[in-house]
């Protein structure tokens, strides 16, 4: 965390010192007539998107939410490793990790050989070694919403949702702002209408999305004729694995998935109910909390299952549904116009809850879109960039639907008996466990790989220079040592959710101070050609493209002020030097040795340049030196806009 760049503001919480206004803005009384971005819905996707945009004081953003205030009881709870990485970029991963339940192991229980009891048939590590510096955790959605609200309130705009409002209609003209009519729902203003004209509208308004309907899209898919109950409860039991994520397949009574909850006592139970006939819906079954408990007791036999308190319960039907397109421009029209209306999260895709994917994928949708909207609104990127949201996320949603369809079927299948005389859909418990392990990366949120396109290079000829940073995948963090103060730092944690690209230079064997070194030549090119081309006048030199370096040489043999000036840039109103751009690959004092060159497969002889998007995905791996200069220009020239010539102020510390 960096602060005090433009002057000391006091000793309070740095996150609360970002706001420069004299009084807190009012987001409840009325909506402005014109906004840059209007977000419909304040679920996880809407809140992440709002938090991202709230960091830019020159972008006017509003979130409208039909609920009267903060979420009281959430439904989702699973948070993938990748999601915690995103929380780190927004500054609140530590709060989540402190409160949440950590999913360290998963166990599997199947019928005993006589079919009259249950036995543990498997026990696996939940997340494979080295997958992320963060664990898979469980935290109630309502608590997560509060953390997003805190992050928004700590932003330069102090954004918060405007409650008790819902979209009643939307008009999308061929040109000009989108007109959205909002209806007030609170008693004091019930029925009153507000009209907002927005440059961009994003529907994060759930499975019954009004924004999706206004675009003329519908969800396609089916229900699996399978009902499940879900219950958060305090129970007394002699079942030994209550505090582990556990999948139970009974012989004839169905299945249960146990998800321990935060706090040490509460647990969530996903309980398989009776199959539905093709024309039957769960609402007609009149399910009660008592019937859920009775079903759970039968599945747990011969173990006891005494429910002492229920915090929440519900029933739902398993179904997988997906909409064809995530923006308002059909494929046939994309050469003629750019998107202005988008949908994200459950407005695009719905599925079962048991694999803990929905909330996570929804937030990743929003994280993909937010920085792109900001870049276009800031005038640093061509609006055609916005097509990449649908191009990238619709395919990920399709993978999610396919995965969920299979995992739901496996959860609901009867376990195969020893004699083999089974239901045709019965499965071997070992097969279920094997699939669980195979899909570990997907369930951790780190299997996403974007296909070649505007933001993902198709040129893999230099991938061997950084084998551990696969093009199209998320940048996997690793510990390095900060040159200026010897602080051990996760390299991925310097990539805040601030809309900037990162150009990570991994130095070669040559002396980085020598003007003849490849690293020095690349820095000279960046400082004198690439960055001036795309940096707005009067903006800090790293406001669009943020250059970082990791060096092989020991900090003890380097003088930071002798390095290329782009690695010690002067910033802010006072031209203060930024000492946090350069890192070394060496052991720390008491916090281990990341060995990033070894563990991420960096070519120590040649070094390389790794281009990382604002949402932390690797766009390209390129060579250092003159060979890579044209490649850098070609890549960024595909979507960044050349800026007016800057005012001539030298912000590279006097030398390139």
C-alpha positions as CSV (number, residue, x, y, z in Angstrom):
1,X,0.0,0.0,0.0
2,X,1.3,3.4,-1.0
3,X,0.0,6.8,0.2
4,X,1.1,10.4,1.1
5,X,2.4,10.9,-2.5
6,X,0.8,14.4,-2.8
7,X,1.3,15.4,0.8
8,X,0.7,14.1,4.4
9,X,-3.0,13.8,5.1
10,X,-2.8,12.6,8.7
11,X,-2.4,9.4,10.6
12,X,-5.8,7.9,10.1
13,X,-6.7,4.8,8.1
14,X,-5.0,5.3,4.7
15,X,-8.0,3.9,2.9
16,X,-10.2,6.6,4.4
17,X,-7.8,9.4,3.3
18,X,-8.5,9.0,-0.4
19,X,-11.6,11.3,-0.4
20,X,-10.9,15.0,-1.0
21,X,-14.4,16.3,-0.6
22,X,-15.6,18.6,2.2
23,X,-18.8,16.5,3.0
24,X,-19.9,13.0,2.3
25,X,-21.9,12.6,-0.9
26,X,-25.5,11.6,-0.8
27,X,-26.4,8.5,-2.8
28,X,-29.9,7.9,-1.5
29,X,-32.0,11.0,-2.0
30,X,-31.9,11.1,-5.8
31,X,-30.0,9.9,-8.8
32,X,-28.2,12.2,-11.2
33,X,-29.8,12.7,-14.6
34,X,-26.6,11.6,-16.4
35,X,-23.9,9.1,-15.4
36,X,-21.0,7.3,-17.1
37,X,-21.9,3.9,-15.8
38,X,-25.2,2.7,-14.3
39,X,-25.0,-0.7,-12.6
40,X,-28.3,-2.5,-12.0
41,X,-28.1,-4.8,-9.0
42,X,-25.7,-4.8,-6.0
43,X,-24.9,-8.5,-5.7
44,X,-21.3,-9.7,-5.8
45,X,-20.8,-8.8,-9.5
46,X,-22.4,-5.4,-9.1
47,X,-20.4,-4.6,-5.9
48,X,-17.1,-5.6,-7.4
49,X,-17.8,-3.6,-10.5
50,X,-18.9,-0.6,-8.4
51,X,-15.8,-0.9,-6.2
52,X,-13.5,-1.0,-9.3
53,X,-15.1,2.1,-10.8
54,X,-15.3,4.0,-7.5
55,X,-11.6,4.2,-7.6
56,X,-11.7,6.7,-10.4
57,X,-13.1,10.1,-9.2
58,X,-13.6,11.4,-12.8
59,X,-16.0,8.6,-13.6
60,X,-19.6,9.0,-12.5
61,X,-21.0,5.7,-11.4
62,X,-24.2,4.7,-9.7
63,X,-25.5,1.3,-8.5
64,X,-29.2,0.8,-8.0
65,X,-30.5,-2.0,-5.8
66,X,-34.1,-3.1,-5.1
67,X,-33.4,-4.1,-1.5
68,X,-33.9,-1.5,1.2
69,X,-30.3,-1.7,2.5
70,X,-27.4,-4.0,3.1
71,X,-27.8,-7.8,2.6
72,X,-28.8,-9.5,5.8
73,X,-28.6,-13.2,4.9
74,X,-26.6,-14.4,1.9
75,X,-27.0,-17.6,0.0
76,X,-23.5,-18.1,-1.5
77,X,-20.4,-18.7,0.7
78,X,-17.5,-20.5,-1.2
79,X,-14.6,-18.3,-2.2
80,X,-12.0,-19.7,-4.5
81,X,-8.2,-19.2,-4.3
82,X,-8.4,-16.9,-7.3
83,X,-11.2,-14.9,-5.7
84,X,-9.0,-14.2,-2.7
85,X,-6.2,-13.0,-5.1
86,X,-8.7,-10.5,-6.4
87,X,-9.7,-9.4,-2.9
88,X,-5.9,-8.8,-2.3
89,X,-6.0,-6.4,-5.4
90,X,-8.8,-4.5,-3.7
91,X,-7.1,-4.4,-0.3
92,X,-9.2,-6.7,2.0
93,X,-7.9,-10.2,1.6
94,X,-6.6,-10.2,5.2
95,X,-10.0,-9.5,6.6
96,X,-11.5,-12.4,4.7
97,X,-8.8,-14.8,5.7
98,X,-9.1,-13.8,9.4
99,X,-12.9,-14.4,9.5
100,X,-13.4,-17.3,7.1
101,X,-13.4,-21.0,7.4
102,X,-10.3,-22.5,5.5
103,X,-11.1,-25.5,3.4
104,X,-8.0,-27.6,3.8
105,X,-9.2,-31.1,3.2
106,X,-12.2,-32.8,1.6
107,X,-13.4,-36.3,2.7
108,X,-15.6,-38.8,0.9
109,X,-18.0,-41.2,2.6
110,X,-19.8,-44.1,0.9
111,X,-21.9,-47.1,2.1
112,X,-20.3,-49.9,4.0
113,X,-20.2,-53.2,2.2
114,X,-23.4,-54.4,3.7
115,X,-25.1,-51.1,2.7
116,X,-26.3,-50.4,6.2
117,X,-23.8,-47.8,7.3
118,X,-21.2,-45.2,6.1
119,X,-17.5,-45.4,5.8
120,X,-14.8,-42.8,4.8
121,X,-13.5,-43.9,1.4
122,X,-11.2,-40.9,0.7
123,X,-9.4,-37.9,2.1
124,X,-7.7,-35.4,-0.1
125,X,-6.0,-32.1,0.1
126,X,-8.5,-29.5,-1.1
127,X,-6.0,-27.3,-3.0
128,X,-2.9,-28.7,-4.6
129,X,0.6,-27.6,-3.5
130,X,1.8,-24.3,-5.0
131,X,-1.5,-23.4,-6.7
132,X,-1.9,-20.1,-5.0
133,X,-0.6,-18.2,-2.0
134,X,-4.2,-18.1,-0.8
135,X,-6.5,-20.9,0.4
136,X,-10.1,-21.9,-0.6
137,X,-12.3,-20.4,2.1
138,X,-16.0,-20.1,3.2
139,X,-17.5,-16.8,4.2
140,X,-21.2,-15.8,4.2
141,X,-22.2,-13.7,1.2
142,X,-23.7,-11.0,3.4
143,X,-20.4,-10.5,5.2
144,X,-18.6,-10.3,1.9
145,X,-21.1,-7.6,0.8
146,X,-20.2,-5.6,3.8
147,X,-16.5,-5.8,2.9
148,X,-17.3,-4.6,-0.6
149,X,-19.3,-1.7,0.9
150,X,-16.4,-0.8,3.1
151,X,-14.0,-0.8,0.1
152,X,-16.4,1.5,-1.8
153,X,-16.7,3.8,1.1
154,X,-12.9,4.0,1.3
155,X,-12.6,5.1,-2.3
156,X,-12.1,8.6,-3.7
157,X,-15.8,8.8,-4.6
158,X,-17.3,7.2,-1.4
159,X,-19.7,5.2,-3.7
160,X,-22.5,3.2,-2.2
161,X,-25.6,1.5,-3.7
162,X,-28.7,3.6,-4.1
163,X,-31.3,1.4,-2.4
164,X,-35.0,0.7,-2.8
165,X,-34.9,1.3,-6.6
166,X,-35.5,-1.1,-9.5
167,X,-35.2,-0.6,-13.2
168,X,-38.7,-0.4,-14.8
169,X,-37.6,0.1,-18.5
170,X,-34.6,0.8,-20.7
171,X,-34.3,2.4,-24.1
172,X,-31.2,1.6,-26.1
173,X,-30.9,4.1,-29.1
174,X,-28.5,3.5,-31.9
175,X,-26.5,6.5,-30.8
176,X,-26.3,8.6,-27.6
177,X,-26.9,7.7,-24.0
178,X,-29.1,4.8,-22.9
179,X,-32.3,5.9,-21.1
180,X,-33.2,4.0,-18.0
181,X,-36.3,4.5,-16.0
182,X,-35.9,3.7,-12.3
183,X,-38.9,3.2,-9.9
184,X,-38.6,4.1,-6.2
185,X,-39.7,1.3,-3.8
186,X,-39.4,2.9,-0.4
187,X,-42.6,4.0,1.4
188,X,-41.7,7.7,1.4
189,X,-41.2,7.7,-2.4
190,X,-43.2,4.7,-3.6
191,X,-44.0,4.8,-7.3
192,X,-41.9,7.8,-8.1
193,X,-39.8,7.5,-11.3
194,X,-36.3,8.7,-12.0
195,X,-34.8,8.8,-15.5
196,X,-31.1,8.3,-15.9
197,X,-29.1,8.7,-19.1
198,X,-26.0,6.5,-19.0
199,X,-23.1,6.0,-21.4
200,X,-22.9,2.4,-20.2
201,X,-25.3,0.1,-18.4
202,X,-24.4,-3.1,-16.7
203,X,-27.0,-5.6,-15.6
204,X,-25.9,-7.5,-12.5
205,X,-29.5,-8.1,-11.6
206,X,-29.7,-11.8,-11.3
207,X,-31.3,-14.7,-13.1
208,X,-34.5,-12.8,-13.8
209,X,-32.5,-9.9,-15.2
210,X,-34.5,-7.0,-16.6
211,X,-31.5,-5.7,-18.4
212,X,-31.1,-9.0,-20.2
213,X,-34.8,-8.9,-21.2
214,X,-34.4,-5.3,-22.5
215,X,-31.7,-6.5,-24.8
216,X,-33.9,-9.3,-26.1
217,X,-31.9,-12.2,-24.7
218,X,-33.1,-15.2,-22.9
219,X,-31.6,-18.0,-20.8
220,X,-31.3,-21.3,-22.5
221,X,-30.9,-24.6,-20.8
222,X,-32.8,-27.0,-18.7
223,X,-33.5,-28.3,-15.3
224,X,-32.2,-31.7,-14.2
225,X,-35.5,-32.7,-12.4
226,X,-33.5,-32.8,-9.2
227,X,-34.3,-30.9,-6.1
228,X,-31.9,-30.1,-3.3
229,X,-32.3,-28.5,0.1
230,X,-29.8,-26.3,1.8
231,X,-29.6,-25.6,5.5
232,X,-27.2,-23.7,7.8
233,X,-27.5,-25.2,11.2
234,X,-26.0,-25.9,14.6
235,X,-26.0,-29.6,15.1
236,X,-24.9,-32.2,17.6
237,X,-23.6,-35.4,16.0
238,X,-21.2,-38.3,16.4
239,X,-20.2,-38.0,12.7
240,X,-16.5,-37.3,12.8
241,X,-16.0,-35.1,9.8
242,X,-18.4,-32.3,10.5
243,X,-15.6,-29.7,10.4
244,X,-14.3,-30.9,7.0
245,X,-15.8,-30.3,3.6
246,X,-17.4,-33.7,3.1
247,X,-19.4,-35.5,0.3
248,X,-21.6,-38.3,1.6
249,X,-23.3,-40.9,-0.7
250,X,-25.6,-43.2,1.1
251,X,-26.9,-46.5,-0.3
252,X,-30.5,-45.5,-0.8
253,X,-31.4,-42.3,0.9
254,X,-29.5,-39.8,-1.2
255,X,-26.4,-37.6,-0.8
256,X,-25.3,-34.7,1.4
257,X,-22.5,-32.2,1.0
258,X,-21.2,-30.7,4.2
259,X,-19.6,-27.2,4.1
260,X,-18.3,-26.0,7.5
261,X,-19.0,-22.4,8.1
262,X,-17.0,-19.6,9.6
263,X,-17.0,-19.2,13.4
264,X,-16.2,-22.8,14.3
265,X,-19.8,-24.1,15.0
266,X,-22.2,-23.5,12.1
267,X,-22.2,-25.9,9.1
268,X,-24.0,-25.8,5.8
269,X,-25.7,-29.0,4.5
270,X,-26.7,-29.5,0.8
271,X,-29.3,-32.3,1.0
272,X,-30.5,-34.3,-1.9
273,X,-34.3,-34.5,-2.2
274,X,-36.6,-36.7,-4.2
275,X,-36.4,-36.5,-8.0
276,X,-39.0,-34.4,-9.7
277,X,-41.1,-35.6,-12.6
278,X,-40.5,-33.7,-15.9
279,X,-43.5,-31.4,-15.4
280,X,-43.1,-30.9,-11.7
281,X,-41.5,-28.0,-9.8
282,X,-40.1,-27.9,-6.3
283,X,-42.6,-25.2,-5.2
284,X,-45.4,-27.8,-5.4
285,X,-43.7,-30.2,-3.0
286,X,-44.3,-28.0,0.1
287,X,-40.9,-28.8,1.6
288,X,-40.4,-27.7,5.2
289,X,-37.3,-27.4,7.4
290,X,-38.6,-30.5,9.3
291,X,-38.6,-32.5,6.1
292,X,-35.1,-31.4,5.3
293,X,-33.9,-32.6,8.7
294,X,-35.7,-35.9,8.4
295,X,-34.0,-36.5,5.0
296,X,-30.6,-35.6,6.5
297,X,-31.1,-38.0,9.4
298,X,-31.8,-40.9,7.0
299,X,-28.7,-40.1,5.0
300,X,-26.5,-39.8,8.1
301,X,-27.5,-43.2,9.6
302,X,-26.2,-44.8,11.6
303,X,-24.7,-41.6,12.9
304,X,-26.8,-39.2,15.0
305,X,-27.9,-35.9,13.6
306,X,-29.5,-33.6,16.2
307,X,-30.4,-30.1,14.8
308,X,-30.4,-27.5,17.7
309,X,-30.8,-24.3,15.6
310,X,-31.4,-23.4,12.0
311,X,-29.9,-20.1,10.8
312,X,-31.1,-20.4,7.2
313,X,-32.8,-23.0,4.9
314,X,-34.1,-23.2,1.4
315,X,-34.8,-25.5,-1.5
316,X,-33.9,-25.2,-5.1
317,X,-33.9,-27.1,-8.4
318,X,-30.7,-28.0,-10.2
319,X,-30.5,-26.5,-13.6
320,X,-27.9,-25.1,-16.0
321,X,-28.8,-22.1,-18.1
322,X,-26.8,-19.7,-20.2
323,X,-27.5,-16.8,-22.4
324,X,-25.9,-16.6,-25.9
325,X,-24.4,-13.1,-25.6
326,X,-23.2,-10.8,-22.8
327,X,-23.5,-7.4,-24.5
328,X,-26.0,-5.5,-26.7
329,X,-24.1,-5.9,-30.1
330,X,-24.9,-9.0,-32.1
331,X,-21.9,-10.7,-33.7
332,X,-23.1,-9.5,-37.2
333,X,-23.0,-5.9,-36.1
334,X,-19.7,-5.8,-34.1
335,X,-17.7,-4.1,-37.0
336,X,-20.2,-1.3,-37.1
337,X,-20.7,-0.5,-33.4
338,X,-19.3,-1.1,-29.9
339,X,-21.1,-2.4,-26.9
340,X,-22.8,-0.1,-24.4
341,X,-25.0,-2.5,-22.4
342,X,-23.7,-5.6,-20.6
343,X,-24.8,-8.3,-18.3
344,X,-22.7,-10.2,-15.7
345,X,-23.1,-12.9,-13.2
346,X,-26.4,-14.7,-12.7
347,X,-27.9,-12.5,-15.4
348,X,-25.7,-14.5,-17.8
349,X,-25.4,-18.0,-16.3
350,X,-27.1,-20.0,-13.5
351,X,-26.3,-23.4,-12.2
352,X,-26.1,-25.5,-8.9
353,X,-24.4,-24.3,-5.8
354,X,-22.5,-27.4,-4.7
355,X,-19.2,-26.7,-6.5
356,X,-19.1,-23.2,-5.1
357,X,-18.6,-21.5,-8.5
358,X,-21.5,-19.0,-9.0
359,X,-20.4,-16.1,-6.9
360,X,-16.8,-16.5,-7.9
361,X,-17.4,-16.6,-11.6
362,X,-19.8,-13.6,-11.3
363,X,-17.1,-11.5,-9.6
364,X,-14.6,-12.6,-12.3
365,X,-17.1,-11.4,-15.0
366,X,-17.2,-8.0,-13.3
367,X,-13.4,-7.8,-12.8
368,X,-12.9,-8.5,-16.5
369,X,-15.3,-5.7,-17.5
370,X,-14.5,-3.0,-14.9
371,X,-11.0,-2.0,-16.0
372,X,-12.1,-2.0,-19.7
373,X,-14.9,0.5,-19.0
374,X,-12.5,2.7,-17.1
375,X,-9.9,2.7,-19.9
376,X,-12.5,3.6,-22.5
377,X,-14.0,6.4,-20.3
378,X,-10.6,7.8,-19.5
379,X,-9.8,8.0,-23.3
380,X,-6.8,5.7,-23.1
381,X,-8.3,2.8,-24.9
382,X,-10.4,2.4,-28.1
383,X,-14.0,1.4,-27.4
384,X,-13.6,-1.7,-29.5
385,X,-11.8,-3.1,-26.4
386,X,-15.3,-3.6,-24.9
387,X,-16.0,-6.4,-27.4
388,X,-13.5,-8.6,-25.5
389,X,-15.7,-8.9,-22.5
390,X,-18.2,-11.1,-24.3
391,X,-15.4,-12.8,-26.3
392,X,-13.7,-13.9,-23.1
393,X,-16.4,-14.4,-20.5
394,X,-19.1,-16.2,-22.6
395,X,-16.7,-19.1,-23.2
396,X,-15.8,-19.3,-19.6
397,X,-19.5,-19.5,-18.6
398,X,-20.0,-22.3,-21.1
399,X,-17.2,-24.3,-19.4
400,X,-18.8,-23.6,-16.0
401,X,-22.2,-24.9,-17.2
402,X,-20.6,-28.1,-18.6
403,X,-18.7,-28.7,-15.4
404,X,-21.7,-28.1,-13.2
405,X,-23.8,-30.4,-15.3
406,X,-21.4,-33.2,-14.7
407,X,-20.6,-32.6,-11.0
408,X,-24.3,-32.3,-10.2
409,X,-25.0,-35.6,-11.9
410,X,-22.2,-37.3,-9.9
411,X,-23.4,-35.8,-6.7
412,X,-26.9,-37.2,-7.3
413,X,-25.8,-40.6,-8.5
414,X,-26.2,-43.6,-6.3
415,X,-22.9,-45.3,-5.3
416,X,-22.1,-48.5,-7.2
417,X,-22.4,-51.6,-5.1
418,X,-19.8,-54.4,-4.8
419,X,-22.0,-56.9,-6.7
420,X,-22.4,-54.5,-9.7
421,X,-26.3,-54.9,-9.7
422,X,-27.0,-51.2,-9.7
423,X,-29.0,-48.4,-11.2
424,X,-27.6,-47.6,-14.7
425,X,-26.5,-44.2,-13.4
426,X,-24.7,-45.5,-10.4
427,X,-21.0,-44.5,-10.0
428,X,-18.0,-46.0,-8.3
429,X,-17.1,-43.7,-5.3
430,X,-13.5,-43.8,-6.4
431,X,-14.6,-42.3,-9.8
432,X,-16.4,-39.4,-8.0
433,X,-13.3,-38.7,-5.9
434,X,-11.0,-38.9,-9.0
435,X,-13.2,-36.3,-10.8
436,X,-13.1,-34.0,-7.8
437,X,-9.3,-34.1,-7.8
438,X,-9.0,-33.7,-11.6
439,X,-11.2,-30.6,-11.4
440,X,-9.2,-29.0,-8.5
441,X,-7.8,-26.2,-10.6
442,X,-11.1,-25.4,-12.1
443,X,-12.8,-25.3,-8.7
444,X,-9.9,-23.1,-7.4
445,X,-10.7,-20.6,-10.1
446,X,-7.2,-20.8,-11.7
447,X,-8.0,-22.9,-14.8
448,X,-9.2,-20.0,-16.8
449,X,-7.2,-19.5,-20.0
450,X,-8.2,-16.8,-22.5
451,X,-7.9,-17.6,-26.1
452,X,-5.7,-15.5,-28.5
453,X,-7.3,-12.2,-29.3
454,X,-6.9,-8.4,-28.9
455,X,-5.6,-8.8,-25.3
456,X,-4.0,-12.2,-25.5
457,X,-1.0,-12.7,-27.8
458,X,-1.2,-15.6,-30.3
459,X,2.6,-15.5,-30.5
460,X,3.9,-18.2,-28.1
461,X,7.4,-18.4,-29.6
462,X,8.9,-16.8,-26.5
463,X,6.8,-18.7,-23.9
464,X,9.9,-20.7,-22.9
465,X,11.4,-17.5,-21.5
466,X,8.8,-17.7,-18.7
467,X,7.3,-21.2,-18.7
468,X,5.4,-20.5,-15.4
469,X,3.6,-17.5,-16.7
470,X,1.5,-19.1,-19.4
471,X,0.0,-16.7,-21.9
472,X,-3.8,-16.3,-21.3
473,X,-3.7,-17.5,-17.7
474,X,-3.7,-15.5,-14.5
475,X,-0.3,-14.2,-13.3
476,X,0.6,-16.6,-10.4
477,X,2.3,-14.6,-7.7
478,X,5.7,-15.5,-6.1
479,X,7.7,-13.9,-3.4
480,X,10.5,-11.5,-4.3
481,X,12.5,-9.0,-2.2
482,X,12.0,-5.3,-2.7
483,X,15.3,-3.7,-3.6
484,X,14.9,-0.4,-1.8
485,X,14.1,-1.8,1.7
486,X,14.7,-5.6,1.6
487,X,11.0,-6.3,2.3
488,X,9.7,-9.7,1.2
489,X,6.8,-9.0,-1.2
490,X,4.4,-11.2,-3.2
491,X,5.0,-9.9,-6.7
492,X,1.3,-10.3,-7.6
493,X,0.3,-8.1,-4.7
494,X,1.7,-5.0,-6.3
495,X,-0.9,-5.4,-9.0
496,X,-3.7,-3.5,-7.4
497,X,-7.1,-3.1,-9.0
498,X,-6.3,0.3,-10.3
499,X,-6.7,-0.2,-14.1
500,X,-3.0,-0.2,-15.0
501,X,-1.1,-2.6,-17.1
502,X,2.0,-4.1,-15.7
503,X,5.2,-4.6,-17.7
504,X,7.3,-7.0,-15.6
505,X,10.9,-7.0,-16.7
506,X,12.9,-10.1,-15.6
507,X,16.5,-9.2,-15.9
508,X,19.1,-11.3,-17.7
509,X,22.6,-12.2,-16.5
510,X,24.1,-8.9,-17.7
511,X,24.7,-5.9,-15.3
512,X,21.4,-4.0,-15.4
513,X,23.2,-0.7,-14.8
514,X,25.2,-1.1,-18.1
515,X,23.7,0.8,-21.0
516,X,24.6,-2.2,-23.2
517,X,22.4,-4.6,-21.2
518,X,19.1,-5.8,-22.7
519,X,17.2,-4.7,-19.6
520,X,18.7,-1.2,-19.9
521,X,17.8,-1.0,-23.6
522,X,14.2,-2.0,-22.9
523,X,13.9,0.6,-20.1
524,X,15.3,3.3,-22.5
525,X,12.7,2.3,-25.1
526,X,9.8,2.3,-22.6
527,X,10.8,5.7,-21.1
528,X,11.4,7.5,-24.4
529,X,9.0,5.8,-26.8
530,X,6.2,3.6,-25.5
531,X,5.2,5.3,-22.3
532,X,5.1,8.9,-23.7
533,X,3.0,7.6,-26.5
534,X,0.2,6.3,-24.3
535,X,0.4,8.4,-21.1
536,X,-2.0,11.4,-20.9
537,X,-0.5,14.8,-20.6
538,X,0.3,15.8,-17.0
539,X,-0.4,12.2,-15.7
540,X,2.2,10.2,-13.8
541,X,4.5,8.2,-16.1
542,X,3.1,4.9,-14.7
543,X,-0.6,5.9,-14.9
544,X,-1.3,3.6,-17.9
545,X,1.7,1.3,-18.2
546,X,3.4,0.4,-14.9
547,X,6.9,-0.9,-15.3
548,X,8.4,-3.2,-12.7
549,X,11.7,-5.2,-12.7
550,X,12.9,-8.3,-11.0
551,X,16.7,-8.7,-11.0
552,X,18.9,-11.7,-10.4
553,X,21.7,-9.7,-8.9
554,X,21.8,-9.3,-5.1
555,X,20.5,-6.0,-3.7
556,X,23.8,-5.7,-1.9
557,X,25.6,-5.2,-5.2
558,X,23.0,-2.7,-6.7
559,X,22.6,1.0,-6.2
560,X,19.0,1.9,-7.0
561,X,19.7,5.4,-8.2
562,X,22.1,3.9,-10.9
563,X,19.3,1.9,-12.5
564,X,17.4,3.2,-15.5
565,X,15.2,6.2,-14.4
566,X,12.0,4.5,-15.4
567,X,12.6,2.1,-12.5
568,X,12.8,5.1,-10.0
569,X,10.2,7.5,-11.5
570,X,9.2,10.8,-10.1
571,X,5.5,11.2,-9.5
572,X,2.8,13.3,-8.0
573,X,2.6,17.1,-7.5
574,X,6.0,17.2,-5.9
575,X,7.8,14.8,-8.2
576,X,8.5,12.3,-5.5
577,X,10.6,9.2,-6.4
578,X,8.8,5.8,-6.3
579,X,11.2,3.3,-4.7
580,X,8.8,0.3,-5.1
581,X,9.4,-0.6,-8.7
582,X,12.4,-3.0,-8.4
583,X,12.8,-6.4,-6.8
584,X,15.5,-9.0,-6.5
585,X,15.3,-12.8,-6.4
586,X,17.0,-13.6,-3.2
587,X,16.3,-14.9,0.4
588,X,14.6,-12.7,2.9
589,X,15.2,-12.2,6.6
590,X,13.0,-14.8,8.2
591,X,10.3,-15.1,5.5
592,X,11.9,-17.6,3.1
593,X,13.1,-17.4,-0.5
594,X,10.6,-17.3,-3.4
595,X,13.1,-18.3,-6.1
596,X,10.9,-16.8,-8.7
597,X,13.3,-17.6,-11.6
598,X,13.4,-21.2,-10.7
599,X,9.8,-21.7,-9.6
600,X,8.3,-19.8,-12.6
601,X,10.7,-21.1,-15.2
602,X,12.3,-17.7,-16.0
603,X,15.2,-18.0,-18.5
604,X,18.1,-16.6,-16.3
605,X,20.4,-16.2,-19.3
606,X,18.0,-14.1,-21.4
607,X,15.4,-12.7,-19.1
608,X,12.1,-11.5,-20.6
609,X,9.2,-9.1,-20.5
610,X,5.8,-10.4,-19.1
611,X,2.8,-8.2,-20.0
612,X,0.1,-8.4,-17.3
613,X,-3.4,-7.0,-17.8
614,X,-5.1,-4.9,-15.2
615,X,-7.1,-7.9,-14.2
616,X,-3.9,-9.9,-13.7
617,X,-3.9,-12.2,-16.7
618,X,-0.8,-12.7,-18.8
619,X,-1.2,-11.2,-22.2
620,X,2.3,-11.9,-23.7
621,X,5.8,-13.1,-23.0
622,X,8.4,-11.1,-25.0
623,X,12.2,-10.9,-25.2
624,X,14.2,-8.1,-23.6
625,X,16.1,-5.7,-25.8
626,X,15.5,-4.4,-29.3
627,X,13.9,-7.6,-30.5
628,X,10.9,-7.0,-28.3
629,X,10.4,-3.3,-28.9
630,X,8.4,-3.7,-32.1
631,X,6.3,-6.4,-30.5
632,X,5.4,-4.1,-27.6
633,X,4.4,-1.4,-30.0
634,X,2.3,-3.8,-32.1
635,X,0.5,-5.2,-29.1
636,X,-0.4,-2.0,-27.4
637,X,-1.1,-0.3,-30.7
638,X,-4.0,-2.7,-31.2
639,X,-6.2,-1.0,-28.6
640,X,-4.5,1.8,-26.7
641,X,-5.1,5.4,-28.0
642,X,-2.1,7.7,-28.7
643,X,-2.3,10.6,-26.3
644,X,-1.6,14.3,-26.8
645,X,2.0,15.1,-26.3
646,X,2.9,15.6,-22.7
647,X,4.1,18.9,-21.3
648,X,7.7,17.9,-21.4
649,X,8.2,17.4,-17.7
650,X,10.8,14.7,-17.1
651,X,9.4,12.0,-14.8
652,X,12.1,9.4,-15.3
653,X,14.5,10.7,-12.7
654,X,16.6,12.5,-15.2
655,X,17.9,9.5,-17.1
656,X,16.3,6.7,-19.1
